[in-house]
Amino acid sequence: MTRTPLNKLNFIVSNSANTCERRLRWVIPEVIGHSLVTVLMLVSLHWFIFLLNLPVATWNIYRFIMVPSGNMGVFDPTEIHNRGQLKSHMKEAMIKLGFHLLCFFMYLYSMILALIND
């Protein structure tokens, strides 16, 4: 089996008897991590940050659940190139990059504020 860059994202493991699919190598840690951060913000009563993270966590879970049964994962190489989904995946990646940069600076500001107030 050749390993294309998109195949590395989905991480398909196959043996001779059957194909054992470990779904979405990079998407599962993203879903778990983002959901964990969202729940931690809810537990610690940081409402604004919780409400900011909730739509992105919901989108990640929705995208993980709604993978069609025949696809290798969210980043199926044939689906991306055949249907021209590359632009939409790039747009989603840029939106997530902007979101994570915004969160990084908000968390950094919160940390500095907490250190100054102590």
C-alpha positions in Angstrom: 0.0 0.0 0.0 1.4 3.4 -0.9 1.2 6.1 1.6 0.1 9.4 0.2 0.0 12.6 2.3 -3.7 12.3 2.7 -3.4 8.6 3.6 -1.1 9.6 6.5 -3.8 11.8 7.9 -6.3 9.0 8.0 -3.8 6.3 9.0 -5.1 3.1 7.4 -3.8 -0.2 8.7 -4.3 -3.2 6.5 -3.4 -6.9 6.8 -3.9 -9.8 4.5 -7.1 -11.1 6.1 -9.1 -7.9 6.4 -8.7 -4.2 6.4 -8.7 -2.8 9.9 -9.4 0.9 9.6 -8.1 3.2 12.4 -10.2 6.2 11.6 -8.8 9.6 11.2 -5.4 9.6 12.8 -5.3 13.4 13.3 -9.0 14.0 13.6 -9.6 11.8 16.7 -7.0 13.5 18.9 -8.4 16.9 17.7 -11.9 15.8 18.6 -10.8 14.5 22.0 -8.6 17.5 22.8 -11.1 20.1 21.8 -13.9 18.4 23.6 -11.8 18.1 26.7 -10.9 21.8 26.6 -14.6 22.7 26.1 -15.7 20.6 29.1 -12.9 22.0 31.3 -14.0 25.5 30.5 -17.6 24.6 31.4 -16.5 23.0 34.7 -14.3 26.0 35.6 -17.1 28.4 34.8 -15.3 30.3 32.0 -18.5 30.9 30.1 -17.2 33.1 27.3 -14.4 30.7 26.4 -16.7 27.8 26.7 -19.2 29.4 24.3 -16.4 30.3 21.9 -15.1 26.7 21.9 -18.5 24.9 21.7 -19.3 25.5 18.0 -15.9 24.3 16.9 -16.0 21.2 19.2 -19.5 20.5 17.8 -18.3 20.8 14.2 -15.4 18.4 14.9 -17.7 15.8 16.4 -20.2 16.3 13.6 -17.5 15.9 10.9 -16.2 12.8 12.7 -19.6 11.1 12.9 -20.8 12.0 9.4 -18.0 10.3 7.4 -19.6 8.1 4.7 -19.2 4.4 5.2 -17.2 3.8 2.0 -14.7 6.6 2.7 -11.3 6.1 4.3 -12.0 9.0 6.6 -12.6 12.8 6.5 -9.6 13.2 4.2 -10.4 10.6 1.6 -8.0 11.3 -1.3 -10.3 10.2 -4.1 -13.3 12.2 -2.8 -11.2 15.3 -2.4 -9.8 15.2 -5.9 -12.8 13.9 -7.7 -15.3 16.3 -6.3 -13.1 19.3 -5.9 -13.3 19.4 -2.2 -9.7 20.6 -1.8 -10.7 24.2 -1.6 -13.3 23.6 1.1 -10.8 21.6 3.1 -8.2 24.4 2.7 -10.8 27.0 3.7 -11.7 24.9 6.8 -8.0 24.6 7.7 -7.5 28.4 7.5 -10.6 29.1 9.6 -9.3 26.7 12.3 -5.9 28.3 12.1 -7.4 31.7 12.8 -9.6 30.3 15.6 -6.6 28.6 17.3 -4.5 31.8 17.0 -7.3 33.8 18.6 -7.6 31.2 21.4 -3.8 31.2 21.9 -3.7 35.0 22.4 -6.8 34.9 24.7 -5.3 32.2 26.8 -1.9 34.0 26.9 -3.7 37.2 28.0 -5.7 35.3 30.7 -2.5 33.7 32.0 -0.6 37.1 32.2 -3.6 38.7 33.9 -3.8 35.9 36.4 0.0 36.2 37.1 -0.2 39.9 37.6 -3.2 39.7 39.9 -1.5 37.2 42.2 
